[in-house]
Amino acid sequence: MTKPEKPPHGGDLIAEVLVRQGVRALYTLCGGHISPILVAAKRRGIEIVDVRDEKNAAFAADATYRLTGVPGVAAVTAGPGVTNTLTALQNAMLAQVPMVLLGGAAATVLRGRGSLQDIDQMTAIKPFVKWAGAVTRVADLVSTLEQAFREAQSGVPGPVFVECPIDLLYDEAIVRPWYLASEEKSPKGLAAKATNLYLGRHLDKVFADVDKVRYGAASHANFTEPRWPLVEAAARMIAGANRPVLIVGSQAMSRPQEADAIAAAVERLGMPTFLAGTSRGLLGARNPLHMRHKRRAALKQADLVLLAGVPCDFRMDYGRVIGKKTRIIGINLELSTLMRNRLPTLPVPAEPGRFLQALAQKSSATGRTWPVWHAKLAANDAARDAEIEQMALEPCPPMNPLRVVQCVEAALDDDAILVADGGDFVATASYVVRPRRPLSWLDPGVFGTLGVGGGMALAAATCRPESLVWLLYGDGAAGFSLIEFDTFARLGKGCIAVVGNDAGWTQIARDQVVFLEDDVGTVLAPTAYDKVAEGLGGVGFAVSNIDDLPGVLEKAKVIARSGRPVLVNCHIGKSDFRKGSISM
């Protein structure tokens, strides 16, 4: 007689939902509260990427959507496991990135009784996520998790949280003895028998209706399509412009799967284009439409500015960087953001990437080339590049940071993915390094979070194993996630971390020393980060002579492609290149 099949436990149900939603990797740090999820996911072919700090699991989940268009998922244990992710969740919230966080929790009947790692997680986490759901029955795990995927991707995308109590995840045969006395040790006394009866009924409710669970279809981003009258109005404004500028922001990449179509739309529109955030690389490395420098000057002189997913926040000087008489087409998913600080001439509440595609189909928006205006902005670009070349030749011992990032730029292959985590050094690199293709640049976004590097680089190496991941670290930022070199090494994931080591929090020191005449709190040691990387299972190089760097980077590429992580510790001087660059 065939033995009846055991009903699935909660971990099985969650893992099955993840598979059906297209999840291919689960980022985690182990904990008894969530072990059934990890084991069940592994059995279904999902790659388990176990990190050394929970926040890096959440950063990795964030980056996974940016690279693939499928919400990334992180699973963390109860209490401190959940609270350790709050910074990463807020980063995803402000960057409008859909991701799913699964959090363990104390057993349903033990809430508030002093159980291990038991806190009011829902109250703690709700301000940091778009939506949060708590589950109290095994049968509800599927519907709640499917709703989480829908909520993460609908409207303005963002992170979501699902709380999964431990007694909902393990097999019923394991859970019941946790609660109930065995027949050999039957409870004595009326109170004990009543307690056992109550707990038995509670468990009956917890495990009820598991056989009735049904799975739904995978969820996808569901944005409102552009309204044609707004497309036509924008097309007329473009057709009548003499000095147009297009700025494409991260929100335009809300559908990463459509990156090539968005790039084609920008090409067809033909406007001088600046790229920001995740959109960097959209037009490749050297497209003549792409302007990289002197954006402020271009915006002052433009007669039309199209902001595609770019808010008028501090990065745009709250809209003041745009000329007072300049007409503005603002496209944003979030109406409040669209209207903040500087009211657009034509406000368009829409998904920017889709709107650009619709606009490119409107013939009156295409066909103009603005050759004189293009030439002027291209000349500005060339002049700034020449300035940078000249400044890179200035002595700045032991190495000029501009020369270092020039060497990195020269070493990049066409499949390179760049992860930016730092202040002064990384901002310097952004002037020189050219992402080679769409979806090849990852940075924190508007929150300006340091510490995203390890998690985002792990996601890049996991989602794009055929590509070489370059992690650009400031020496201060490296301290947040360098421990993940252990994860890279254990899991055989190659990457190259380039650390700009000037022994300080230089972006802060620049203005602090000038305004307050004190460098307190901004001084670091010239730490041997290469030795740290070696201790964590990677390969380390220390470089103080710029003539040695190209050769070291070529060696690093060979080692990284073999599946080992490499750190190149570049000792640099303190350049004046970004003097006066404070943001607020």
C-alpha positions as CSV (number, residue, x, y, z in Angstrom):
1,M,0.0,0.0,0.0
2,T,1.4,3.4,-1.0
3,K,2.1,5.6,2.0
4,P,0.1,8.8,1.8
5,E,2.1,11.9,0.8
6,K,2.7,14.4,3.7
7,P,1.0,17.7,3.3
8,P,3.4,20.5,2.5
9,H,4.7,22.6,5.4
10,G,4.8,26.4,5.3
11,G,8.4,26.5,4.0
12,D,7.3,24.4,1.0
13,L,4.4,26.7,0.3
14,I,6.6,29.8,0.3
15,A,9.2,28.2,-1.8
16,E,6.6,27.1,-4.4
17,V,5.3,30.7,-4.6
18,L,8.8,31.9,-5.2
19,V,9.4,29.5,-8.0
20,R,6.1,30.5,-9.7
21,Q,6.9,34.2,-9.3
22,G,10.2,33.6,-11.3
23,V,12.5,33.9,-8.3
24,R,15.9,32.3,-9.0
25,A,17.9,33.3,-6.0
26,L,17.0,33.8,-2.3
27,Y,19.3,36.0,-0.2
28,T,19.5,35.2,3.4
29,L,21.3,34.8,6.7
30,C,20.3,31.6,8.4
31,G,18.1,31.5,11.5
32,G,16.0,28.8,13.1
33,H,12.9,30.9,12.5
34,I,13.3,30.6,8.7
35,S,15.2,27.4,8.1
36,P,12.2,25.5,6.4
37,I,12.0,28.3,3.8
38,L,15.7,27.9,2.9
39,V,15.6,24.1,2.7
40,A,12.5,24.0,0.6
41,A,13.7,26.7,-1.7
42,K,17.0,24.9,-2.3
43,R,15.1,21.6,-3.1
44,R,13.2,23.5,-5.8
45,G,16.3,24.7,-7.5
46,I,16.4,28.3,-6.1
47,E,20.0,29.4,-5.4
48,I,20.6,30.2,-1.7
49,V,22.9,33.1,-1.3
50,D,23.8,33.3,2.4
51,V,25.3,36.5,3.4
52,R,27.2,37.7,6.5
53,D,24.9,40.7,7.4
54,E,21.1,40.8,6.8
55,K,21.2,44.3,5.4
56,N,23.3,42.9,2.5
57,A,20.6,40.3,1.7
58,A,18.1,43.2,1.4
59,F,20.5,45.3,-0.7
60,A,21.0,42.2,-3.0
61,A,17.2,41.8,-3.3
62,D,16.9,45.4,-4.3
63,A,19.6,45.1,-7.0
64,T,18.1,41.9,-8.3
65,Y,15.0,43.7,-9.6
66,R,17.1,46.5,-11.1
67,L,18.9,43.9,-13.1
68,T,16.2,41.4,-14.0
69,G,12.8,43.0,-13.5
70,V,11.8,40.2,-11.1
71,P,11.4,41.3,-7.5
72,G,14.3,40.1,-5.4
73,V,13.6,38.2,-2.2
74,A,15.4,38.2,1.1
75,A,14.6,36.0,4.1
76,V,15.8,36.9,7.5
77,T,15.3,35.6,11.0
78,A,13.1,37.3,13.6
79,G,13.9,40.3,15.7
80,P,17.4,41.7,15.0
81,G,17.4,39.9,11.7
82,V,14.4,42.0,10.6
83,T,15.6,45.3,12.1
84,N,19.1,44.9,10.5
85,T,17.4,45.3,7.1
86,L,15.7,48.7,7.9
87,T,18.3,50.9,6.1
88,A,18.2,48.7,3.0
89,L,14.4,48.8,3.0
90,Q,14.3,52.5,3.2
91,N,16.9,52.7,0.4
92,A,14.6,50.6,-1.8
93,M,11.6,52.6,-0.7
94,L,13.2,55.9,-1.8
95,A,14.6,54.3,-5.0
96,Q,11.1,52.9,-5.7
97,V,12.4,49.3,-6.2
98,P,10.1,46.4,-5.6
99,M,11.5,43.7,-3.4
100,V,10.1,41.2,-0.9
101,L,11.4,40.7,2.6
102,L,10.4,37.5,4.4
103,G,10.8,37.8,8.2
104,G,10.7,35.0,10.7
105,A,8.7,35.6,13.9
106,A,7.9,34.0,17.3
107,A,5.4,31.2,17.4
108,T,1.8,32.5,17.1
109,V,0.9,31.4,20.6
110,L,4.0,32.8,22.3
111,R,3.8,36.4,21.2
112,G,4.5,38.8,24.1
113,R,5.6,36.0,26.4
114,G,9.3,36.5,26.3
115,S,10.0,34.2,23.3
116,L,13.4,34.4,21.6
117,Q,13.8,37.5,19.4
118,D,10.1,38.4,19.8
119,I,9.3,42.1,19.2
120,D,6.5,44.0,17.6
121,Q,8.0,43.7,14.1
122,M,5.0,45.0,12.2
123,T,5.0,48.4,14.0
124,A,8.8,48.7,13.6
125,I,8.9,47.9,9.9
126,K,5.7,49.5,8.5
127,P,7.3,53.0,8.1
128,F,10.0,51.5,5.9
129,V,7.9,49.5,3.4
130,K,5.1,50.1,1.0
131,W,3.0,47.2,2.4
132,A,3.3,44.6,5.2
133,G,1.4,41.5,5.9
134,A,1.3,39.1,8.9
135,V,0.2,35.5,8.6
136,T,-1.4,33.4,11.3
137,R,-2.4,30.3,9.3
138,V,-0.3,28.0,7.2
139,A,-2.9,28.1,4.4
140,D,-2.7,31.9,4.2
141,L,1.0,31.9,3.4
142,V,0.4,31.5,-0.3
143,S,-2.2,34.2,-0.7
144,T,-0.4,36.7,1.5
145,L,2.9,36.2,-0.4
146,E,1.3,36.5,-3.8
147,Q,-0.4,39.7,-2.6
148,A,3.1,40.9,-1.5
149,F,4.4,40.4,-5.0
150,R,1.4,42.3,-6.4
151,E,1.7,45.2,-4.0
152,A,5.5,45.6,-4.5
153,Q,5.0,46.1,-8.3
154,S,1.8,48.0,-8.5
155,G,1.5,51.8,-8.7
156,V,4.7,53.4,-7.4
157,P,6.9,50.3,-6.7
158,G,8.6,49.6,-3.4
159,P,9.6,47.0,-0.8
160,V,7.1,44.8,1.0
161,F,7.3,42.6,4.1
162,V,5.7,39.3,5.0
163,E,5.9,38.1,8.6
164,C,6.1,34.3,8.9
165,P,5.8,32.9,12.4
166,I,8.0,29.9,13.1
167,D,5.1,27.5,13.8
168,L,3.7,28.1,10.4
169,L,6.8,27.0,8.6
170,Y,7.7,23.6,10.1
171,D,5.9,20.4,9.5
172,E,2.8,19.9,11.6
173,A,4.3,16.7,13.1
174,I,7.2,18.7,14.4
175,V,5.2,21.6,15.7
176,R,2.5,19.8,17.7
177,P,5.0,18.3,20.3
178,W,6.3,21.9,20.8
179,Y,2.9,22.8,22.2
180,L,1.2,19.7,23.5
181,A,2.2,17.2,26.1
182,S,2.6,13.6,24.8
183,E,0.2,10.8,25.8
184,E,2.9,9.3,28.0
185,K,3.1,12.7,29.8
186,S,-0.6,13.6,29.8
187,P,-1.3,16.8,31.6
188,K,-2.5,16.5,35.3
189,G,-5.0,18.8,36.7
190,L,-7.9,20.7,35.3
191,A,-5.9,23.8,34.4
192,A,-3.2,21.8,32.5
193,K,-5.9,19.8,30.6
194,A,-7.7,23.0,29.7
195,T,-4.4,24.5,28.4
196,N,-3.7,21.5,26.4
197,L,-7.2,21.6,24.9
198,Y,-6.8,25.3,24.0
199,L,-3.4,24.7,22.4
200,G,-4.8,21.8,20.4
201,R,-7.6,23.8,19.0
202,H,-5.2,26.7,18.3
203,L,-3.0,24.3,16.3
204,D,-6.1,23.0,14.4
205,K,-6.8,26.5,13.2
206,V,-3.1,27.1,12.3
207,F,-3.0,24.0,10.1
208,A,-6.5,24.1,8.8
209,D,-7.3,24.1,5.0
210,V,-3.8,23.5,3.8
211,D,-5.2,21.0,1.4
212,K,-7.3,23.8,-0.1
213,V,-4.4,26.0,-1.1
214,R,-4.3,27.1,-4.7
215,Y,-1.5,29.0,-6.4
216,G,-2.1,32.1,-8.6
217,A,-0.2,33.4,-11.6
218,A,3.0,35.3,-11.4
219,S,2.6,39.1,-10.8
220,H,4.1,41.8,-13.0
221,A,4.4,45.5,-12.9
222,N,1.0,47.0,-13.7
223,F,1.4,50.7,-14.5
224,T,-1.2,52.9,-16.2
225,E,-0.4,53.3,-19.9
226,P,0.4,56.8,-21.1
227,R,-2.6,59.0,-22.0
228,W,-2.5,59.9,-25.7
229,P,-3.5,63.6,-25.3
230,L,-0.5,64.1,-23.0
231,V,1.8,62.3,-25.5
232,E,0.6,64.6,-28.2
233,A,1.1,67.7,-26.0
234,A,4.6,66.7,-25.2
235,A,5.3,65.9,-28.9
236,R,4.2,69.4,-29.9
237,M,6.5,71.0,-27.2
238,I,9.5,69.0,-28.5
239,A,8.7,69.9,-32.1
240,G,8.7,73.6,-31.2
241,A,11.9,73.5,-29.1
242,N,15.2,74.9,-30.2
243,R,17.4,73.8,-27.3
244,P,15.8,70.7,-25.7
245,V,17.4,68.6,-23.0
246,L,16.2,65.1,-21.9
247,I,17.2,63.8,-18.5
248,V,16.5,60.1,-17.9
249,G,16.4,59.0,-14.3
250,S,16.2,55.7,-12.4
251,Q,12.4,55.6,-12.4
252,A,12.5,55.4,-16.2
253,M,14.0,51.9,-15.7
254,S,11.1,50.7,-13.7
255,R,10.7,48.0,-16.3
256,P,14.2,46.7,-16.7
257,Q,13.0,44.2,-19.3
258,E,12.2,47.1,-21.6
259,A,15.7,48.8,-21.4
260,D,16.5,48.2,-25.0
261,A,13.1,49.6,-26.1
262,I,13.6,52.6,-23.9
263,A,17.1,53.2,-25.4
264,A,15.7,52.9,-28.9
265,A,13.0,55.5,-28.0
266,V,15.6,57.9,-26.7
267,E,17.6,57.5,-29.9
268,R,14.6,58.2,-32.0
269,L,13.7,61.3,-30.1
270,G,17.2,62.6,-30.8
271,M,17.5,65.1,-28.0
272,P,20.7,65.8,-26.1
273,T,20.4,63.4,-23.2
274,F,21.8,63.2,-19.7
275,L,21.5,59.9,-17.8
276,A,21.2,59.6,-14.0
277,G,21.2,56.7,-11.6
278,T,20.2,53.3,-12.9
279,S,19.7,54.7,-16.4
280,R,23.5,55.2,-16.7
281,G,24.7,53.0,-19.6
282,L,21.3,53.2,-21.3
283,L,22.9,54.5,-24.5
284,G,26.2,52.6,-24.3
285,A,29.6,54.0,-23.7
286,R,30.0,56.7,-26.5
287,N,26.6,57.5,-28.0
288,P,26.7,61.1,-29.4
289,L,23.3,61.9,-27.9
290,H,24.7,61.2,-24.4
291,M,26.0,64.3,-22.7
292,R,28.0,63.6,-19.5
293,H,29.3,67.0,-18.3
294,K,28.1,70.6,-17.7
295,R,24.5,69.6,-17.0
296,R,23.9,72.6,-15.0
297,A,24.9,74.9,-17.9
298,A,22.8,73.0,-20.3
299,L,19.7,73.3,-18.1
300,K,20.2,77.0,-17.7
301,Q,20.4,77.5,-21.5
302,A,17.7,75.0,-22.6
303,D,14.3,76.2,-23.7
304,L,12.7,72.8,-23.0
305,V,13.7,70.2,-20.4
306,L,12.1,66.7,-20.3
307,L,12.5,65.1,-16.9
308,A,11.8,61.4,-17.3
309,G,11.6,60.0,-13.8
310,V,13.8,62.8,-12.4
311,P,12.5,64.6,-9.4
312,C,13.4,68.3,-8.7
313,D,15.2,67.4,-5.4
314,F,18.6,68.3,-4.1
315,R,20.3,66.7,-7.1
316,M,18.5,69.3,-9.3
317,D,19.0,72.1,-6.9
318,Y,15.2,71.8,-6.2
319,G,14.4,72.9,-9.7
320,R,16.4,76.1,-9.5
321,V,19.1,74.7,-11.8
322,I,16.6,75.0,-14.7
323,G,16.2,78.4,-16.3
324,K,13.2,80.4,-15.1
325,K,11.7,80.7,-18.6
326,T,12.4,77.1,-19.6
327,R,9.4,74.9,-20.4
328,I,9.4,71.6,-18.5
329,I,7.8,68.3,-19.3
330,G,7.8,66.3,-16.0
331,I,7.1,62.6,-16.1
332,N,6.8,60.7,-12.9
333,L,4.8,57.8,-11.4
334,E,4.2,59.7,-8.2
335,L,2.0,62.8,-8.4
336,S,3.4,64.4,-5.3
337,T,6.9,64.1,-6.5
338,L,5.9,65.4,-9.9
339,M,4.6,68.7,-8.4
340,R,7.3,69.2,-5.8
341,N,9.6,72.3,-5.8
342,R,9.2,73.2,-9.4
343,L,5.8,72.9,-11.2
344,P,6.2,71.5,-14.7
345,T,4.7,73.2,-17.7
346,L,3.3,69.8,-18.6
347,P,3.0,67.4,-15.7
348,V,2.6,63.8,-16.8
349,P,1.6,61.2,-14.2
350,A,2.9,58.1,-16.0
351,E,5.6,55.5,-16.0
352,P,8.5,57.4,-17.7
353,G,9.9,54.5,-19.7
354,R,6.6,53.7,-21.3
355,F,5.9,57.4,-21.9
356,L,9.2,57.8,-23.7
357,Q,8.4,54.8,-25.9
358,A,4.9,56.3,-26.7
359,L,6.5,59.7,-27.4
360,A,9.0,58.2,-29.9
361,Q,6.1,56.7,-31.9
362,K,4.6,60.2,-32.4
363,S,6.1,61.5,-35.6
364,S,5.9,65.2,-34.5
365,A,8.2,64.3,-31.6
366,T,10.9,62.9,-33.9
367,G,12.9,63.9,-36.9
368,R,14.6,67.0,-35.6
369,T,18.3,66.9,-34.8
370,W,19.1,70.4,-33.4
371,P,22.7,70.2,-34.9
372,V,23.9,73.6,-33.5
373,W,22.6,72.9,-30.0
374,H,24.1,69.4,-30.1
375,A,27.4,70.8,-31.2
376,K,27.5,73.3,-28.4
377,L,26.8,70.7,-25.7
378,A,29.2,68.3,-27.3
379,A,31.9,71.0,-27.2
380,N,31.1,71.5,-23.5
381,D,31.6,67.8,-22.9
382,A,34.9,67.7,-24.8
383,A,36.2,70.7,-22.9
384,R,35.4,69.1,-19.6
385,D,37.0,65.8,-20.6
386,A,40.1,67.8,-21.6
387,E,40.1,69.5,-18.1
388,I,39.9,66.1,-16.5
389,E,42.7,64.7,-18.6
390,Q,44.9,67.7,-17.5
391,M,43.9,67.4,-13.9
392,A,44.7,63.6,-14.0
393,L,48.3,64.6,-14.8
394,E,48.8,66.7,-11.7
395,P,50.9,65.2,-9.0
396,C,48.8,63.8,-6.1
397,P,51.0,61.2,-4.4
398,P,50.9,58.3,-4.0
399,M,48.4,58.2,-6.9
400,N,46.0,60.7,-8.5
401,P,42.5,59.4,-8.0
402,L,41.6,60.5,-11.6
403,R,44.4,58.4,-13.0
404,V,43.2,55.4,-11.0
405,V,39.6,55.7,-12.4
406,Q,41.0,56.2,-15.9
407,C,42.8,52.9,-15.5
408,V,39.6,51.2,-14.4
409,E,37.8,52.7,-17.4
410,A,40.4,51.4,-19.7
411,A,40.1,47.9,-18.2
412,L,36.4,47.5,-18.5
413,D,35.0,44.9,-20.9
414,D,31.7,45.1,-22.7
415,D,30.0,42.9,-20.2
416,A,31.1,44.9,-17.1
417,I,28.6,45.7,-14.4
418,L,29.6,48.6,-12.1
419,V,28.5,48.9,-8.5
420,A,29.1,52.3,-6.9
421,D,29.5,52.5,-3.1
422,G,31.3,55.5,-1.7
423,G,31.6,59.2,-1.5
424,D,34.5,61.2,-3.0
425,F,36.3,58.4,-4.9
426,V,33.1,57.0,-6.4
427,A,31.8,60.5,-7.4
428,T,35.2,61.1,-9.1
429,A,34.8,57.8,-10.9
430,S,31.4,58.8,-12.2
431,Y,33.0,61.6,-14.3
432,V,35.3,59.2,-16.0
433,V,33.9,55.6,-16.0
434,R,31.4,54.9,-18.8
435,P,28.9,52.0,-18.3
436,R,29.0,49.9,-21.4
437,R,25.3,49.0,-21.8
438,P,21.9,49.3,-20.2
439,L,21.4,47.8,-16.7
440,S,25.1,47.8,-16.0
441,W,25.3,50.5,-13.2
442,L,24.1,50.1,-9.7
443,D,24.1,52.8,-7.0
444,P,22.0,53.4,-3.9
445,G,19.9,56.2,-5.4
446,V,18.5,59.3,-3.7
447,F,19.1,58.0,-0.1
448,G,22.9,58.2,-0.6
449,T,23.4,55.1,1.4
450,L,26.9,53.9,2.1
451,G,27.2,50.1,2.4
452,V,25.2,49.0,-0.6
453,G,28.3,47.6,-2.3
454,G,28.6,44.0,-1.0
455,G,25.0,43.1,-1.4
456,M,24.5,44.7,-4.8
457,A,27.6,43.2,-6.1
458,L,26.5,39.8,-4.9
459,A,23.2,40.2,-6.7
460,A,25.0,41.2,-9.9
461,A,27.3,38.2,-9.7
462,T,24.3,36.0,-9.1
463,C,22.0,37.4,-11.8
464,R,24.7,37.9,-14.4
465,P,27.3,35.1,-13.8
466,E,28.6,35.6,-17.3
467,S,29.5,39.2,-16.6
468,L,32.4,40.7,-14.6
469,V,31.3,42.8,-11.6
470,W,33.3,45.8,-10.7
471,L,32.7,47.2,-7.2
472,L,34.0,50.8,-6.8
473,Y,34.5,51.3,-3.1
474,G,35.5,54.4,-1.1
475,D,37.7,53.3,1.8
476,G,35.1,54.5,4.3
477,A,32.3,52.6,2.5
478,A,34.3,49.5,2.2
479,G,34.1,49.0,6.0
480,F,30.3,48.5,5.7
481,S,30.2,45.4,3.6
482,L,33.8,44.1,3.0
483,I,32.8,41.0,5.1
484,E,30.8,39.8,2.1
485,F,34.1,38.9,0.4
486,D,33.7,35.7,2.6
487,T,30.3,35.1,0.8
488,F,31.9,35.7,-2.7
489,A,34.7,33.3,-1.9
490,R,32.5,30.6,-0.3
491,L,30.0,30.6,-3.2
492,G,32.6,30.9,-6.0
493,K,31.4,34.3,-7.2
494,G,34.1,36.4,-8.8
495,C,34.2,40.2,-8.6
496,I,36.8,43.0,-8.6
497,A,36.6,45.6,-5.8
498,V,38.7,48.7,-6.4
499,V,39.2,50.7,-3.2
500,G,40.2,54.3,-3.4
501,N,42.1,54.5,-0.2
502,D,43.0,58.0,0.9
503,A,42.6,57.2,4.6
504,G,39.6,59.4,5.2
505,W,36.0,60.3,4.8
506,T,37.1,62.8,2.2
507,Q,33.7,64.0,0.9
508,I,32.9,65.2,4.4
509,A,36.3,66.4,5.3
510,R,36.4,68.7,2.2
511,D,33.8,71.1,3.6
512,Q,34.2,70.4,7.3
513,V,37.8,71.5,7.4
514,V,37.0,74.6,5.3
515,F,33.9,75.7,7.3
516,L,34.8,74.4,10.8
517,E,38.6,74.2,10.7
518,D,38.6,70.7,12.2
519,D,39.0,67.3,10.7
520,V,37.5,65.5,13.7
521,G,35.8,62.2,12.8
522,T,36.9,62.3,9.2
523,V,40.4,60.6,9.5
524,L,40.9,56.9,8.8
525,A,44.0,54.7,8.7
526,P,45.5,53.6,5.3
527,T,44.2,50.1,6.1
528,A,45.5,47.1,4.3
529,Y,42.1,46.2,2.8
530,D,43.9,43.8,0.4
531,K,45.0,41.7,3.4
532,V,41.5,41.7,4.8
533,A,40.2,40.4,1.5
534,E,42.8,37.7,1.6
535,G,41.8,36.7,5.1
536,L,38.2,36.3,3.9
537,G,39.2,34.0,1.1
538,G,39.8,36.4,-1.7
539,V,42.9,37.7,-3.5
540,G,44.3,41.1,-2.6
541,F,46.6,43.6,-4.3
542,A,48.0,46.8,-2.9
543,V,49.0,49.5,-5.5
544,S,50.8,52.8,-4.8
545,N,52.4,53.3,-8.2
546,I,50.1,54.2,-11.1
547,D,52.3,52.4,-13.6
548,D,51.6,49.1,-11.9
549,L,47.8,49.5,-11.9
550,P,46.9,48.5,-15.4
551,G,48.8,45.2,-15.1
552,V,47.2,44.5,-11.7
553,L,43.7,45.1,-13.1
554,E,44.4,42.7,-15.9
555,K,45.5,40.0,-13.4
556,A,42.4,40.8,-11.3
557,K,40.1,40.2,-14.3
558,V,41.6,36.7,-15.0
559,I,41.3,35.7,-11.3
560,A,37.7,37.1,-11.0
561,R,36.5,35.3,-14.1
562,S,37.8,32.1,-12.5
563,G,35.3,32.6,-9.6
564,R,37.4,34.2,-6.9
565,P,36.9,37.7,-5.6
566,V,39.7,40.2,-5.9
567,L,40.3,43.5,-4.1
568,V,42.7,46.1,-5.5
569,N,43.7,48.5,-2.7
570,C,44.6,51.7,-4.4
571,H,46.5,54.2,-2.2
572,I,45.5,57.7,-3.5
573,G,46.2,61.3,-2.6
574,K,43.7,63.9,-1.7
575,S,42.8,65.7,-4.9
576,D,41.0,69.0,-5.2
577,F,39.0,67.7,-8.2
578,R,35.7,67.8,-6.3
579,K,36.3,70.7,-4.0
580,G,33.2,72.4,-2.8
581,S,30.9,69.5,-3.6
582,I,28.7,69.4,-0.5
583,S,25.1,68.3,-1.0
584,M,22.1,68.9,1.3
